[in-house]
Amino acid sequence: MLRDQIVDYIDAFVAAFRPPLREGVAVRSLRADAQHGFALDASDGLHLADQVVIATGGYQIPVIPRCAERLPPEIVQIHSSIYRNPDQLPAGAVLVVGSGQSGCQIAEDLHIAGRKVYLCVATRRASRVGIEARTWSSGCI
């Protein structure tokens, strides 16, 4: 799914199921609670839950391997946090390094735009139709 499709999907989910969605709320603490499972102290009050799912990105700060510094300057490199659309990249095939959520979404976005995409993964091959996968070895190109 592309970014706008994900936003639309979440909006449709909220409209259909009316979950207790709260936006702009700061979480101060989360602790185990013997009676209720978990207690979440937030800027809008105390919330109790039997179970908690923490779904945050682990890589909010871009990590770029040092070996990328040795690539020729004519090779365009951008981190997923900067990527917005296929037009940011020069014409031709694209190598996407990393098969996390962002890497796969970018690879799919580029593929849908008609680009030839190489998705480098750590240990498994990508299963998406039309995207060629290559195993990323330790080290750089």
N, C-alpha and C positions, 0 to 999 in steps of 0.2 A: 504494500500500500504506500502511496505517496503521502507526504505530510498533510496536505489538505484533505485527503480521504480519511486519514486517521482522525483528524479534528472533527470531520463530519460524522464519523462513526461514533466517536465519544459523545458528541452533541446529541445524536439520535438515541444513543443508549440512555443518556440522562433524561431526554424527553419521554422515552417509552417506560422507563422503570422508576423514575423519580427517586433516585437514591438521595440520601442526605448529603448532598454535595456542598462543600464549603470552600470558597476561594479566598486567597489573601489572608490565610490563618497561619500564624507562627506556632510551631510546636516547641514547647519548652522542655518536655521530658516524656519518656515512655518507660514505664516500670511494670514489673510483674505484680499482680494483685491477687492474693489468695482467694478472695471471694468472687471476683469477676473475670479473672484471666489476665487482663492488662488494663492499666490506667494511663491515659494519655492526657497530659496537662497542656492545653493550648491557649492561645490568646482569646479564644471565644468560650473557654470553660473546660471542664473536665469531661472526658469521654471514656466510657468503659466498653470493653470488647472481649469476647471469648478468644478471638484470634486476631493477629495483625499480620498484614503483608507489607513489607517494606520494598517498594519498587522504585529505586533511585538509580540513576546512572552512576557507574563507578569511575567514569573518566571525564569529569567535568573540566579538568585542566588538560589541554592537549599534551600528549606524550609523543614526541617525534624521535625516532632512533637517531643516534649520532651519525650513523653511516649515511643518512640522508644528506648531510652536509657535503659529502664527497661526490654527490651526483652532479652532472653538468648543469649549469644554470638554465640551459634551454629546456630542460625537463621540468614541466610545470608540476609543482607539488602543492596540494592544499589539504588541510586537515578537515575532517568531517564537520567540525564546528563552524567552518567557513563556507562549506558547500551549500549552495542554494538551488542550482539548476544546471543542466548540461551545457548551457551557453557560456558558462564560466570557463570551460575548458576548450583548448584548441581542437580542431577537427582531427579525427582519427580514433584509433583504438585507445581504450582507457584501462589502466591497471588499478584495481581497487585492492588495497592491502588491508585485510582484516575482515572477518566474517561475523562480527558482532551485529547488533541490530542496525546501527548506522551504516556500516559497510554494506550489508545486504540491501538495505533500502536504497542506498546510492547506486549500487550495481543494478538494481531493478529499474530505477529511474532512468539511468543511462541506457539500459537495454530497450526500454519502452520508447526512448527517444531515437532508437535506431543505431545506437553506437555499438561497436564490438567491445565487449567487456571481458576482462580477465579478472577473476576474483581469487585472490590469494588467501588460502586458509591455513590454519596451523596444522591440523591433523586430518580433517575430513574433507571430502569433496562436496561442493555445493550441489544441491539437487534441483535447482531451478532450471527449467527448460530454457534453452537458448543462451545460457551463460556458461562460458568455458571456465573451468576451475583449474588452477595450478597449485601445487603444494608449495607453500612458502618455506624455504629452508632457513636454517639459522644463518644470521648474517644478512648482508644486502647483496644486491645485484652484482 
